[in-house]
Amino acid sequence: MQETLRLEHVGHQVVLQAIDQTLTALKQASVEAYNLWRLCDSPRSGLVNKIRLEAKYKYKIALKQATVNEYVEFDDEISNLYLR
């Protein structure tokens, strides 16, 4: 993933400010899979449901990983400041 992801910390909430191209593509794929699933009368099993769930979970995992990476970078910056 590119380093264009920036999270803003507001109290206990984390607000996503900018999303990189990878997350944008995964989100778009998830939305398209959801729309296809809705057009097919929202089946709970079968190929269409499998496509929807896979797209959804790929996006959620990438988003969580981006959040974790942001926290690690933030912690590293704080650690470097304390070590000076």
JONOR-V839773 format. One record per pair of residues at least 24 apart in sequence whose C-alpha atoms are under 8 Angstrom apart, sorted by sequence separation. I is the first residue (numbers start at 0). J is the second residue. D is the distance in whole Angstrom. If there is no record, write none. Layout:
# JONOR-V839773
I|J|D + I|J|D
This chain:
# JONOR-V839773
29|54|5 + 28|54|6 + 29|55|5 + 25|54|7 + 26|55|8 + 29|58|7 + 25|57|7 + 26|58|6 + 25|58|5 + 22|58|7 + 22|61|7 + 22|62|7 + 6|66|8 + 4|65|7 + 6|69|7 + 5|69|7 + 4|69|8
